[in-house]
Each structure stands twice: as structure tokens, then as C-alpha cells.
Amino acid sequence: MKIAIAGSSGRMGRTLIEAVLSAGDMQLVAALEHADSPFLGKDAGELAGASCGVSITDDFDTALAQADCLIDFTRPAGTLAHLASCHKRGVAMVIGTTGLETEQKLVIQDASHSIPIVFAPNMAVGVNLVFKLLDTAARVLSQGYDIEVIEAHHRHKVDAPSGTALRMGEVVAEALGRDLSKCAVYGREGVTGERDPSTIGFATVRGGDIVGDHTVLFAGTGERVEITHKAASRMPYALGSLRAARFLKGRKSGLYDMQDVLGLR
């Protein structure tokens, strides 16, 4: 497969470049950045430790003409702009961008009628297995347990709670027949009163170079059940993204997530 990577000079972009260059069944054909990037014109492979002959560019339309799939871990506004280019060119897309608003997600859904898209808040295989485990745990622990989602990321992350934490909350809420928008509690301060047992709490930590830690706590009387995923590097997200790209090969349209990719439906 011929792969293009958006945000190629970022932390995730560099890891994706490394993963694609190491994959025997994939070829990096485009490394994309915004027009003001100081990396424009540089060899993309050098960002991952070895030259590859692909120069970083901001010309999305021309670059995507060579690609089968674009992998995008950028910002919401950039992702929607890249989506428009993929839609125009008929290029598949793997979207790992978080922090999108409901209206922006609807734009992605509309585009999926014409091109195939995998859109997921977390591409790591282990995290997506955790989503499945959370569904089971929530159904079993549906009574007598308070539920909290705790997540930690590096100091540079701009959205909170993380997309993964929100998806964990959604999975648990759906299993319990609740609406997360109505039962989520995102912060506590002062005299809050006793905990409402129907709520799902979120706690956010930002600091250092933490790649991504997520825990869902089911706290009952006399026991606690914790389901945790910790990422030691960004490579699991990159490898999951490549798996998603392979899943899209040969598909003409449709909106999928990693549960579809991994056959966990």
C-alpha cells in the first residue's frame, strides 16, 4: 500500500514514518506538513533516523494523487481540510485525531459515503481490547459500583479528557443504558456532596512525557476492580494505524473503527 502521513514532523508523525518504513507491505509516498513548517523540503525519513527519498511537502492535492491511504493524527481543523482533499482524490483515510466536535464528526460520517475511513480515538490494539473488556465489566458490575475514568498524558496534549478516556466512558455508559452527556462528571471542587451513584467521573493528569495511561475504576463495597492500559511509546498507535490502513484496502466507502478492524464487534 502507498501511504501518506499528515503532521509528519510531530511526535506521532515521526513514529508513523518509522512504522511505515519498517513495514514490508507498505511504501511511504508522501509526508505532509502545514505551510509554515520549518521541515518543508527535508527528507521525511531523517525524522525517523534514516533517509527515504520522500520530501516533506504542504501540497496535499499533489501528494495524495500517489497515495492509497492518508493517516492523520493532527488537529480537528487540519483533519477536516485533509479529509476534503482525500474526498476529492478518492483516497482512504485513517483518522486518529481527537478533540473533534459533534458537527466535525458528522462531516467525517458524510465523507465516508464516498471514501473508506477508519476513525477511532485510539488505534492501539491493546486499548481496543480494553474497550471490549469494559463492556463486559460494566454489565457485570452494573449495581453497587462507582465508576471513575482516570487518564494521564504528556504536558503537550491540548484536549482533556483524552479521546480514549471519553470513549471508555461511552462504552461503559452504553453498557449501562446511560447517556454519557448527562451522567459524566468532569471535575470536582469544594463541597460537592455525596457521590451520585449514577454518574461516571473523569480525572485528568497532564505532565512530563507520559505517552498515555488510562484506568477505569469500578469501586464497590470492600473491593475495587481496575482495568488499565499503559503505553510506553507511540509505536502501538502507529502499528494499529497500519493495521487499520490494511483493513481499508479494497473497500470503496464506509465508516469504521478499530473494533471493526480487529473483528471485536
N, C-alpha and C positions, 0 to 999 in steps of 0.2 A: 504494500500500500504506500501511496505517496502522501506524506504528512506535512501539514503546515502548522506552525506553532505561533500563537499570538502572545504578546507580552514576553518575548523570548529572552530578554535580559533580566527579568525578575527572578526571584528565588525559585518559584515553581517552573518558570520557563526554562531555566538552566537545567533543572532536573529532568524535564521532559526531553530536552535536546539530548542529554546523556542517555536516557532510556531509548529513544528512537534510534540513535546511532549504534546502540548495542543490540538492537532487535534485528534478527536475520531476515525477517519478512517485511521490513519497513524501510522507507527511504525518506530522509528529510529533504523536502524540496523548497521550503520557504520558512524563514524566520522573520517574524513581523514585529514592528515596534511603532510607537507614535512618532509624529513628525519632528518632535523636539528631542528625541532620544540621542544621547551622545554616542550610542553604539551603532548608529546607522552606518552602513558600509563595512563594518567589521565582520570577520568570519564568525558565524554563529558557533561553530564547533569549538572555538577558543574559549567560549564561556563555559564549556564542559570539559576543557582540558586537552582538546585535540582538534586541529583544523579539519574542516569537512568540505570546504569549497562553496558553501552557501552563505551569501552575504545578507546581513540584516537589512531589511527594507521597510518603508512605510507605504509602499504601493500595493495595497491589498488586492485590488482587482486583478492586476497583472500577476501577482504571486499566486493567487488562488486558481488561476487558469491551469496551473500544473498539478493542483492538489486533488486527492480523493477525499480528504477529511481535514478539517481545521480543529485543533484542540485549543480551547480558550479558558484560561484561568486569569481573567483580568478584573476590570471593574464593570458594574452594570451598564453604564453609558457606552463604554467601549465594546462590550459584548454585543449590544444591540446593533451598533454600527457594523461590527464584523458579521453579525447574522444577516444583515441586509446584503452584504457582499456575497455571502455563501448562498443566499436565496437566489440572487441574480445569476450566480455561476452554477447552481445545482450541486454545490459541494456539501457533503455531510459535515456534521458538527458535533463535537463533544464539548459540553459546557460544564465547567466546574466552578464558575463564578458564583459567589454568594452575595447576599445583601440585596437581591432584586425585589422590587415591589410587585404587588399583585398584577398591576397593569403591564409591567415588563414581562412577567411570566406568561401573560396572555399573548403577548407578541411572539414569544417563542413557540407557544402552542399553535398559533396561526401559521407560522412558518413551517411547522412540522407536517402540514398538509401537503407541502411541496418537496421538502427535503427530509432525510432521516436525521434525527437528533437524539443523543443521549444527554439528558440534563439531570444532574444529581448534585446534592450538596456536599457529597464526599465520594470520591472514586475508589478509595481503598477497599480491597476485598474484605479485610477483617472488619471494618466498620459496617459494611453492608450485611455481613453475617450477624453482627451485633443488633442491627435493626430487626432482623428476624427473631433473634433471641428475646428482644424486648417485647415483641408482640406476644410471645408465649408467656413471658414472666408477668406481664400486665394482666393477662386473662386469669392466670392462676392466683396472683396476689391482688385481686380486684377489691378485696374488702379488708379493712384493718391496717392498711399500709399507706404511709405518706410518701409521696414521690417527689424527688428533687433531682434536677439535672445540673451537674457541675462540670464546667469546661474551663480549660486554660490554654492560652496561646501566647505567642511572642508579642513583644511590645509594638510591632509594626502593624498588627491586624487592625483594620479600620471599622469593622462591624461587630456588633455584640447584641445578643448571644450569637455564637457561630451558627452558620447554616446547618452544620451537623447536629449541634445541640437542639436547634429548633426542630429538625427532622426527627430526632429522638423523642422530643416532646409530642410531636404529631403522631408518631407511631403508637406511643403509649395512650394518648388521648383517644385515638381511633379504636384501639383495642377495648377501651373502657366505655366507649359510646359517648365521649365528651367532645366538646368543641374547644380546641386549644386557645382560640382567640378570646374565649370567655373564662377559661379556668387558669390561664397562665399568670404567675406572679413573677415579675422580673426584678424586683428589688424590695428590700425590707429595711426600714429605718425607724427609730423611735419606738413608741408604744404601739405595736401592731395588733395586740390582742392575740388570743389563741389561734393556732393554725386552722384554717378551714380545710377539712379532710378531702374536699372535692377539688382542691387546687393542685397544680403542678408547678413547683418552684424552679427557678433558674438562678444559678450563681455563676459569675464570670470573673476569671482571673486573667490579667494581662501582664506579662513581664519577661524580660530576658529573651532567650532564643527558643522557648518552648514551641515545638513543632505543632503539637496538638494532643491534648489529653481530654478524654470525655468519660464521665461516670454517671450512670443513672442509679440512684439510691432508692430502694424500697425499704422504708423504715417502719417496722412493726413493733409490737409489744414483745420485748425480750429477744428480738433478733433483727438483723439487717441483712438485706441481700443487695449486693453491688455488682453491676455489670459494667466493666471498664474496658476501654481501648486506649492505648498509648502509642503514639507514633514517634519513633526515634529519628526518622528522617522523612523527607518528602517523597522518597522513591516509591513507597506503597501507593501514593496517589497517582504518580506517573505511570506505574505498571498497570494499575486499574484503568487508567485512561486509555492506554494502548489496547487493553482487553475490550474496552467499550468501542474503540475505533474498529477493531476486527469484527465485532458484533454487527456494526453498521454496513460492512462490506456487502454489496449486492442488494441492499434494501433501497427502495425508491423514496419512501417517506415514512413518517411516524414519529411519535414522541415516546421515548423510552427512558428508564432509569436503570441504576445498577442492579436492582432486583431482577429486572428483565435480562440484563446481560449475564447474570450469574445463575439464572434459572431458579430463583427463590420465590417466585410467585406461587 
